[in-house]
Amino acid sequence: MSWQIRIEHSTGYRYESPVVSSYNEVRIIPQTGVHQLTLEATVRTEPPASTYRYWDYWGTQVTAFDIHTPHTELVVTGRSVVRTSPTPPRPADHPGWEQLASDEIADQFVEFLRPSLSAPEHPELVEAARELAARHSPADFIPAVGEWVRERLAYRPGTTGVHTSAVEAWQQGEGVCQDFAHLALVLMRAAGMPARYVSGYVHPMADAEVGEAVDGQSHAWVEGWLGDWWGFDPTNGMPAGEQHVVVARGRDYNDVPPVRGVYSGGRSTSLGVTVKVTRLG
């Protein structure tokens, strides 16, 4: 059954001394695609700023703005309403490993087959990926990767940061959703499966009450190429479905940060990130 979800996402920063100018990009507007329809979307800033939107190379809608009045705090708030589709089945007519290894696939998906900054290669991970691929078809391989990752990473907020690589998280044995996604990407690409990073939101309750606002979270999961892109959430061990709201896709986190900017002023400290999600239907 499809869901309708309202998301309110707020991110804030405080500065030690007034900022006289800042330039910012925000990626918090959900996408419209085959399995998702964005019904409403706004981005507001405090202090107020004129915004404009564009689509980046990866197909993500970016809200950009600059502020040239002195300020000691910046708060960015996104509000959206999205209709999501039921969990799609894995493609029935999916390619085999031999087809995935073809020159055609390599040419078409080169950016999602090569290692990336946060999902680099490591000899032990390459070996693990090949062992998993030898025991599973491509369709079964993706959930198997998710299980492998969950067995080796403990979910512990605050133990890693946005610059932590998959290898670093794996070596320390803990991390958050982006680390689970990055580690899954390393294995999938090492086995020869095109794989991309997905950022967005997840409603934490499969049996959510209509109208009840709950604490949600920014989230990350992966998509693998099975003749079509198919999403899987390695943190929660489930296919991406009606509880997942897609905002952006790329090679890894570095292509899809929710907020990125430069400014002239004192050192910044985070005021935190809050996400509220409400199932509307």
Residue, then its C-alpha position, 0 to 999 in steps of 0.5 A: m500500500s502506498w503512503q503519504i508522508r510529511i517531512e520537516h527537516s531543520t539544520g542549524y549553525r551558530y558562529e563565534s563571530p558574525v558571518v558577513s557573507s555565505y554561499n550555500e547548497v541544500r539537498i533536502i527536496p525529495q525526488t519525483g520518480v517511478h516509485q515516488l511523487t513529491l506533492e509539496a516542497t519548500v525550503r526556508t532560511e533564517p535569516p531570510a534569503s532568496t533561493y533558486r533551484y537547479w538539478d545537479y549532475w546526478g539528478t538531484q534538485v539543489t536549493a541554492f542561496d547566499i546571504h550578505t547581511p551579518h548573522t550569527e546563526l543560520v537555520v535551514t528548514g525543509r518541508s515536503v509532502v511525498r507519496t511513496s509506492p509499495t516495496p517493489p519486487r526484485p526484477a524477475d528478468h535480472p542479468g547474471w554475473e556474466q552479463l554484468a561483467s560485459d563491456e556494455i555494462a562497464d561503459q554505461f555504469v562506469e561511475f557506479l562500478r569504480p571505487s569512490l572516496s568514501a567507498p574505496e577498495h580493500p583486498e579483504l573486502v574484495e575477497a569477501a565480495r567475490e565469495l558472496a557473489a560465488r554463492h548467490s545470484p545477483a538478485d540474492f547477492i544484494p540482501a546477502v551483502g546487507e546481512w554481511v554488513r550488519e554482522r560486522l558493523a554495530y549501529r552506534p551514532g556518534t562513532t563516525g563522521v561524514h568523512t569516515s570511509a567504509v574501510e575505516a568504519w569496517q575496521q572499527g566495527e561500528g558506524v551509522c547508516q551512511d557507513f552501512a551503505h558505503l560498506a555495502l557499495v564497496l562489496m557490490r562494486a568489487a563483485g562487478m555490480p553497479a551500485r549507487y548511494v541513496s540519501g533521504y528519509v525513513h519513517p521508523m515505524a512500519d505500523a505508523e498511525v496516520g497523523e502522528a508526528v514522530d522523530g525520523q532521521s536522515h537516512a542512507w541506503v543503496e541501489g544495485w543494478l538488476g536490469d533496473w535499479w533496486g533499492f535495499d536498506p542494509t542498516n535495517g535489512m529490508p528492501a527500500g519501500e513505502q517507508h523510504v523517501v528518496v532525496a538524492r543519489g550519487r557515488d557516495y555521501n560526497d555527491v549528496p550532502p544535505v547542506r554544503g557551503v562556504y562563509s566568511g566569519g567565525r568558526s561554526t558549531s552545529l545547532g543540530v539536525t531535527v527530522k519529524v515525519t508524519r504519515l498522512g495516509 
